[in-house]
Amino acid sequence: MGLLVVGLTAFPVFRGPEEHRGHGCCLSGSHMVRRLSVRSPRLQRARRPPPSAPPTTAPMDSPSPPPPPPYPPAAAEGGPAADSQAAELPRLTVTQVEQMKVEAKVGEIYRVLFGNAPNANSLMLELWREQHVEYLTRGLKHLGPSFHVLDANRPWLCYWIIHALALLDEIPDDVEDDIVDFLSRCQDKDGGYGGGPGQLPHLATTYAAVNTLVTIGSERALSSVNRDNLYKFMLRMKDTSGAFRMHDGGEIDVRASYTSISVASLVNILDGELAKGVGNYITRCQTYEGGIAGEPYAEAHGGYTFCGLATMILLNEVDKLDLASLIGWVAFRQGVECGFQGRTNKLVDGCYSFWQGAALALTQKLMTVVDEQLKSSYSSKRPPGDDACGTSSSTEAAYYAKFGFDFIEKSNQIGPLFHNIALQQYILLCAQVLDGGLRDKPGKNRDHYHSCYCLSGLSVSQYSAMVDSDACPLPQHVLGPYSNLLEPIHPLYNVVLDKYHTAYEFFSS
């Protein structure tokens, strides 16, 4: 057991068996302490005891003291002493107050874990598979009236649920044909998939639909994708800047570039015409801090950072990014709660277990590139799409499709670049809901989105310590009982690895 200490808050971190101690990367440990102190100095000052009282650190097993009020008590109601004291301490922001509430809830959960007898921890750290399968399967067959707000996201619901079930190795056979039929009705006659039957095609729902069909993995599912029309749709979404629009007349951002390049790579239609200019656009979206924003000159965000990094790997242009800064920015997003935040000064969120965790997992295979960059020895290699005249050929498509295949075959060149055991602790203890499903954080409701990405992040963290891509994780790399181990994923696409290999063989033929 270890401690992550910030101010007067001490959160225990379960490190697993003795063999695991010291395992991890050079960025774990101290960076978790620094993150909150850097992002909220006023919160640190507000937590200090008055000068007359000696500073004390509460023991880990004792209840946490309540947060101090924004202002100290006034010596006299409305008097000058009250005014001077109020001027000395700044008022806490909404985010700081919410952060304190989250830390209190998470700390309470962790104190229960470390107050238990050792034999009771195995039950508390168990992944509740049966409950999650029941919750997810029920969502495939019936959703309540409140889900009408997601009517334009129905392929996403299919993906979130089916992918989560695939991670648990529990896809029900009786729904596969129904899902293929439904997604076929969402496929536009001119290419791409809409949010529902008759809706306009959109790159995000196209990504969700194709990933769902790949996850089902049957010949009927894979052959239902009209690749010729899909390619034409993507060309229509291509902007003169090199980036993509989400839909006709829609927004241009890194998300659109990722969904288009990911799908095109997965179904083997990616060529120089689609790839041209995308890498330069994403390079302009990387911030000076290292993270990637949705568009140039915007704020770095965990989701966009993953999307940008994955896209650059699929284009074989990852050397255009400042990888060392990117790694640093993402690693500092793991905080005292043991989970990841999506942006600087934001709260922890279970979904970033994948978006941030997978970004760091990808860079574990890129350390050679990082070393070259740190030595200022940049590669001059560029893919043919960088200066291509726009001709499409099966040879060029095979060239790009091979990047995704070759990447997953690479061995990790370094251990985890985040605290993988701590992340598993957050997911299992703070994100699971007893009745099934996973959530953002304690106090939030479960939903299919967070169930998908929390489980995806759990899989990433379980396999991140492996050097050999074909090996299984050792028991000390899986928090809780070994039955918690999920199916491995291909982190570039976020589909289960076996399903990816089936699709790769199908579309390559």
C-alpha positions in Angstrom: 0.0 0.0 0.0 1.2 3.5 -0.8 -0.1 7.0 -0.2 -0.8 9.9 -2.5 -0.7 13.0 -0.3 -1.9 16.4 -1.2 -2.3 19.0 1.5 -4.0 17.2 4.4 -5.6 14.6 2.1 -4.1 11.1 2.2 -5.4 8.5 -0.3 -4.2 4.9 0.0 -3.2 3.2 -3.2 -3.4 -0.6 -3.4 -0.2 -1.7 -5.1 -0.9 -5.4 -5.1 1.6 -8.2 -4.1 5.1 -7.4 -3.0 6.4 -8.1 -6.5 4.6 -5.1 -7.8 6.4 -2.6 -5.6 8.5 -0.1 -7.6 6.9 -1.3 -10.9 5.8 1.5 -13.1 7.3 4.4 -14.9 9.5 7.3 -14.1 6.5 9.7 -14.1 4.4 7.8 -11.6 4.4 8.8 -7.9 5.5 12.4 -7.6 3.5 13.7 -10.6 0.3 12.6 -8.9 1.2 14.9 -5.9 2.2 17.8 -8.1 -0.9 17.8 -10.3 -3.4 19.2 -7.8 -1.0 21.5 -6.1 -0.1 23.0 -9.5 -3.7 23.3 -10.7 -5.2 24.7 -7.6 -2.8 26.7 -5.4 -5.6 28.6 -3.8 -7.2 25.3 -2.7 -3.9 24.4 -0.9 -3.8 27.8 0.9 -7.4 27.5 1.9 -6.8 24.1 3.5 -3.9 25.3 5.7 -4.8 25.6 9.4 -4.8 29.0 11.0 -1.4 30.3 12.1 -2.1 29.7 15.8 -2.7 26.0 15.3 0.3 23.7 14.5 -0.1 21.9 11.1 -1.1 18.3 11.5 -1.7 15.4 9.1 -4.8 13.4 9.8 -4.1 9.6 10.2 -5.3 7.6 7.3 -7.8 5.7 9.3 -9.4 8.7 10.9 -12.3 10.6 9.4 -11.2 13.4 7.1 -11.8 16.9 8.6 -14.6 18.9 7.0 -13.4 21.4 4.4 -12.9 24.9 5.8 -15.4 27.6 5.0 -14.5 30.1 2.3 -13.9 32.7 4.9 -12.8 32.4 8.6 -15.3 33.4 11.3 -15.5 37.1 11.8 -14.2 38.6 15.1 -17.2 40.9 15.2 -20.2 40.9 12.9 -19.5 43.4 10.1 -16.4 44.8 11.8 -13.1 45.8 10.3 -11.5 42.5 11.5 -14.0 40.6 9.4 -13.3 42.7 6.4 -9.6 42.2 6.6 -9.9 38.5 7.1 -12.2 38.2 4.2 -9.7 40.0 2.0 -6.9 37.7 3.0 -8.4 34.4 1.8 -9.9 34.2 -1.7 -13.3 32.6 -2.2 -13.1 29.0 -3.4 -14.2 28.4 -7.0 -17.0 26.0 -7.9 -14.5 23.6 -9.3 -12.4 23.7 -6.1 -15.5 23.0 -4.0 -16.5 20.1 -6.3 -12.9 18.7 -6.2 -13.0 18.7 -2.4 -16.3 16.8 -2.5 -15.0 14.2 -4.9 -11.8 13.7 -2.8 -14.0 13.2 0.3 -16.2 10.6 -1.4 -13.2 8.7 -2.9 -11.2 8.9 0.3 -14.1 7.4 2.2 -14.2 4.4 -0.2 -10.5 3.9 0.0 -10.5 4.0 3.8 -13.1 1.2 3.8 -10.8 -0.9 1.6 -7.7 -0.4 3.7 -9.7 -0.8 7.0 -10.8 -4.3 5.9 -9.2 -7.6 6.7 -7.0 -8.7 3.8 -9.3 -11.6 2.9 -12.2 -9.2 2.5 -10.4 -7.1 -0.1 -10.7 -9.7 -2.8 -14.5 -9.4 -2.7 -14.4 -5.6 -2.6 -12.0 -5.5 -5.6 -14.0 -8.0 -7.7 -15.4 -7.0 -11.1 -19.1 -7.7 -11.0 -19.4 -9.4 -14.3 -22.9 -10.9 -14.0 -24.4 -7.6 -13.0 -22.7 -5.7 -15.8 -23.7 -8.3 -18.4 -27.3 -8.1 -17.2 -27.4 -4.3 -17.3 -25.8 -4.1 -20.7 -27.9 -6.9 -22.3 -31.1 -5.2 -21.1 -30.0 -2.0 -22.8 -29.8 -3.8 -26.1 -33.5 -4.8 -25.9 -35.2 -2.0 -24.1 -34.4 1.6 -23.2 -36.7 3.9 -21.2 -38.4 7.0 -22.5 -35.7 9.3 -21.2 -33.3 7.9 -23.9 -35.2 9.8 -26.6 -32.5 12.5 -26.3 -30.1 9.9 -27.8 -32.2 9.2 -30.8 -29.5 10.5 -33.1 -26.9 8.3 -31.3 -28.4 4.9 -31.7 -25.3 3.4 -33.4 -23.3 4.7 -30.5 -25.6 2.9 -28.0 -25.0 -0.3 -30.1 -21.2 0.2 -29.9 -21.0 1.1 -26.2 -23.0 -1.9 -25.2 -21.6 -4.5 -27.7 -18.0 -3.5 -27.1 -18.5 -3.6 -23.3 -20.0 -7.1 -23.6 -17.2 -8.2 -25.9 -14.6 -7.0 -23.3 -16.5 -9.3 -20.8 -16.6 -12.0 -23.5 -20.4 -12.2 -23.2 -21.9 -11.0 -26.5 -25.4 -12.7 -26.8 -25.9 -14.6 -30.0 -29.6 -13.8 -30.3 -29.1 -10.1 -30.9 -26.3 -10.1 -33.5 -28.6 -10.4 -36.6 -31.0 -7.7 -35.2 -28.1 -5.3 -34.7 -26.7 -5.9 -38.3 -30.2 -5.4 -39.7 -30.7 -2.2 -37.7 -27.3 -0.7 -38.7 -28.0 -1.6 -42.3 -31.0 0.7 -42.1 -28.8 3.4 -40.7 -26.4 3.1 -43.7 -27.0 6.0 -46.2 -27.4 5.1 -49.8 -24.6 7.6 -50.6 -22.3 6.2 -48.0 -21.7 6.5 -44.2 -24.1 5.8 -41.3 -26.6 8.2 -39.7 -27.7 8.3 -36.1 -30.8 6.3 -37.0 -32.7 5.1 -40.0 -33.3 7.9 -42.4 -30.9 10.3 -40.6 -28.1 12.1 -42.3 -24.7 10.3 -42.4 -22.2 11.5 -39.8 -18.6 10.5 -39.2 -19.1 9.8 -35.5 -22.0 7.5 -36.0 -20.2 5.9 -38.9 -17.3 5.1 -36.6 -19.7 3.6 -34.0 -21.5 1.5 -36.6 -18.4 0.1 -38.2 -16.8 -0.7 -34.8 -20.0 -2.4 -33.8 -20.0 -4.6 -36.9 -16.4 -5.4 -36.5 -17.1 -6.4 -32.9 -19.9 -8.7 -34.0 -17.4 -10.1 -36.4 -19.6 -12.4 -38.5 -19.3 -12.5 -42.3 -22.8 -11.1 -42.6 -21.8 -8.1 -40.3 -18.6 -7.3 -42.1 -19.9 -7.7 -45.6 -22.8 -5.3 -44.8 -20.4 -2.3 -45.0 -20.6 -0.7 -48.4 -17.0 0.3 -48.7 -17.2 2.0 -52.1 -19.9 4.4 -50.9 -18.2 4.8 -47.6 -15.1 6.0 -49.4 -17.1 8.5 -51.5 -18.7 9.8 -48.3 -15.4 10.4 -46.7 -14.1 12.2 -49.7 -17.1 14.5 -49.5 -16.3 15.2 -45.8 -12.7 16.1 -46.7 -11.9 19.8 -46.3 -9.4 21.8 -48.3 -7.3 22.2 -45.0 -6.7 18.4 -45.1 -9.0 17.8 -42.1 -12.5 16.4 -42.2 -16.0 17.7 -41.4 -18.2 15.6 -39.1 -21.1 15.8 -41.6 -22.3 17.9 -44.6 -21.7 21.6 -43.5 -20.5 20.3 -40.1 -17.7 21.2 -37.8 -14.0 20.5 -38.5 -12.0 19.0 -35.6 -9.6 16.3 -34.6 -12.5 14.0 -33.8 -13.6 14.0 -37.4 -10.1 13.2 -38.6 -9.8 10.3 -36.2 -13.1 8.7 -36.9 -12.6 8.9 -40.7 -9.0 7.6 -40.6 -9.8 4.9 -38.1 -12.7 3.6 -40.1 -10.9 3.8 -43.4 -7.9 2.0 -41.9 -10.1 -0.7 -40.3 -12.1 -1.5 -43.5 -9.0 -1.1 -45.8 -10.0 1.9 -47.9 -7.4 4.4 -46.5 -5.3 5.9 -49.3 -3.3 9.0 -50.0 -6.3 11.1 -51.0 -7.9 10.6 -47.6 -4.7 10.9 -45.7 -3.3 14.0 -47.4 -3.0 17.0 -45.1 -4.5 15.3 -42.0 -1.1 15.0 -40.2 -0.3 18.7 -40.7 -3.8 19.7 -39.3 -3.3 17.6 -36.2 0.2 18.9 -35.7 -1.3 22.5 -35.6 -3.7 21.3 -32.9 -1.0 20.2 -30.4 -0.7 22.8 -27.7 2.5 24.1 -26.1 1.7 22.0 -23.0 1.8 18.8 -25.1 -1.8 17.7 -25.2 -3.9 18.0 -28.4 -6.9 20.3 -28.8 -10.0 19.8 -30.9 -8.9 22.5 -33.3 -5.9 24.9 -33.6 -5.4 27.3 -30.7 -7.9 25.6 -28.4 -7.5 23.9 -25.0 -5.8 20.5 -24.8 -8.3 17.7 -24.0 -7.9 14.0 -23.3 -10.3 12.8 -25.9 -8.7 14.9 -28.6 -5.2 13.9 -27.5 -6.1 10.2 -28.0 -7.8 10.9 -31.3 -4.9 12.9 -32.6 -2.2 10.5 -31.5 -4.0 7.4 -32.8 -4.6 9.2 -36.2 -0.9 10.1 -36.5 0.1 6.5 -35.8 -2.3 5.2 -38.4 -0.9 7.7 -41.0 2.7 6.8 -40.0 3.3 10.5 -39.2 3.6 10.3 -35.4 7.1 11.8 -35.5 5.5 15.1 -36.3 4.1 15.3 -32.8 6.2 16.4 -29.7 5.7 13.0 -28.0 7.7 13.8 -24.9 5.5 16.8 -24.1 2.4 14.8 -24.9 3.4 12.0 -22.5 4.0 14.5 -19.8 0.7 16.3 -20.3 -1.3 13.0 -20.2 0.6 11.5 -17.3 -0.1 14.6 -15.2 -3.8 14.1 -15.7 -3.8 11.1 -13.3 -4.5 12.5 -9.9 -4.9 11.7 -6.2 -8.2 9.9 -6.9 -6.1 7.4 -9.0 -8.3 8.1 -12.1 -7.7 10.5 -14.9 -9.2 14.0 -15.5 -9.9 15.1 -19.1 -8.4 18.6 -18.9 -6.3 20.6 -16.5 -8.3 21.8 -13.5 -11.2 19.4 -14.2 -12.6 16.6 -12.1 -11.7 12.9 -12.4 -13.9 11.0 -14.8 -14.0 7.3 -15.4 -14.3 7.5 -19.2 -10.8 9.0 -19.3 -9.5 5.7 -18.0 -9.5 4.9 -21.7 -9.0 8.2 -23.4 -5.9 9.1 -21.3 -4.8 5.6 -20.4 -4.9 4.3 -24.0 -2.9 7.4 -25.2 -0.1 6.5 -22.7 -0.4 2.8 -23.7 0.1 3.8 -27.3 3.3 5.7 -26.5 4.7 2.6 -24.8 5.4 1.3 -28.3 6.8 4.6 -29.5 9.8 5.2 -27.1 12.3 4.8 -30.0 10.6 7.8 -31.7 10.7 9.7 -28.4 14.4 9.0 -28.0 15.1 10.2 -31.5 13.1 13.4 -30.9 14.9 14.1 -27.6 18.2 13.8 -29.5 16.8 16.2 -32.2 17.2 13.5 -34.8 13.8 13.7 -36.5 13.0 11.2 -39.2 12.4 12.6 -42.7 10.2 9.7 -43.7 6.8 10.7 -44.9 3.9 8.5 -46.1 2.9 8.7 -49.7 -0.3 10.6 -48.8 1.7 13.6 -47.7 2.5 14.6 -51.3 0.2 12.2 -53.2 -1.6 13.4 -56.3 -4.8 11.8 -55.1 -4.9 8.5 -56.9 -6.5 5.6 -55.0 -5.2 2.1 -55.4 -5.5 -1.2 -53.5 -1.7 -1.2 -53.1 -1.8 2.1 -51.3 -4.7 1.1 -49.1 -2.8 -2.1 -48.1 0.1 0.1 -47.2 -1.9 2.2 -44.7 -3.9 -0.8 -43.3 -0.6 -2.5 -42.4 0.3 0.3 -40.0 -2.5 -0.7 -37.6 -1.6 -4.4 -37.9 2.1 -3.9 -37.4 1.6 -1.5 -34.5 -0.2 -4.0 -32.4 2.4 -6.6 -33.1 5.1 -4.4 -31.6 6.3 -5.1 -28.1 6.1 -2.4 -25.4 9.4 -0.6 -25.3 8.9 0.5 -21.7 6.7 -0.3 -18.7 3.4 1.6 -17.9 3.6 5.3 -18.2 0.9 5.7 -15.6 0.0 4.0 -12.3 -1.9 1.1 -13.8 -2.8 -0.5 -10.5 -4.1 2.8 -9.1 -6.3 3.2 -12.2 -7.7 -0.3 -11.7 -8.4 0.6 -8.1 -10.4 3.7 -9.1 -12.5 1.8 -11.7 -13.3 -1.2 -9.5 -14.0 0.8 -6.3 -15.3 4.2 -7.5 -16.8 3.5 -11.0 -18.7 0.2 -10.5 -22.4 0.3 -9.6 -23.6 -2.6 -7.5 -26.6 -3.3 -9.7 -24.4 -3.3 -12.8 -22.9 -0.7 -15.1 -20.2 1.8 -14.5 -20.2 5.5 -13.9 -18.2 8.7 -14.1 -17.4 9.0 -10.4 -19.0 8.4 -7.0 -22.3 10.2 -6.8 -23.0 9.9 -10.5 -25.4 7.6 -12.2 -24.3 4.6 -14.4 -24.7 4.8 -18.2 -23.7 2.8 -21.2 -21.1 5.3 -22.3 -19.1 5.1 -19.1 -19.6 1.4 -18.9 -17.9 1.1 -22.3 -14.9 3.3 -21.6 -14.4 2.4 -18.0 -14.1 -1.3 -19.0 -11.9 -0.3 -22.0 -9.6 1.6 -19.6 -9.6 -1.4 -17.2 -8.4 -3.6 -20.1 -5.7 -1.1 -21.1 -4.4 -0.9 -17.5 -4.4 -4.7 -17.1 -2.3 -5.3 -20.2 -0.1 -2.2 -20.0 2.7 -3.9 -18.0 3.2 -6.6 -20.7 6.3 -6.6 -22.8 5.4 -9.4 -25.2 2.2 -8.5 -27.1 1.2 -12.2 -27.2 1.6 -12.9 -23.4 -1.1 -12.8 -20.7 -0.7 -10.4 -17.8 0.8 -11.7 -14.6 -1.4 -11.9 -11.5 0.4 -8.9 -9.9 -0.7 -6.8 -12.9 -4.4 -7.5 -12.3 -5.9 -5.9 -9.3 -8.3 -8.1 -7.4 -9.0 -11.7 -8.4 -7.5 -12.9 -11.7 -11.1 -13.4 -13.0 -11.2 -9.6 -13.3 -9.0 -10.0 -16.5 -10.8 -8.6 -19.5 -10.3 -9.3 -23.2 -7.4 -7.3 -24.7 -8.2 -4.5 -27.2 -6.5 -2.9 -30.1 -5.9 0.6 -28.6 -5.9 2.4 -31.9 -9.5 1.4 -32.7 -10.8 0.4 -29.3 -12.1 -3.0 -30.6 -11.4 -6.3 -29.0 -8.1 -7.7 -30.4 -9.5 -11.0 -31.7 -12.3 -9.1 -33.5 -9.7 -6.8 -35.1 -7.7 -9.7 -36.5 -10.9 -11.2 -38.0 -11.8 -7.9 -39.6 -8.2 -7.4 -40.9 -8.2 -10.7 -42.6 -11.6 -10.2 -44.1 -11.0 -6.8 -45.5 -7.5 -7.6 -46.6 -8.8 -10.3 -48.8 
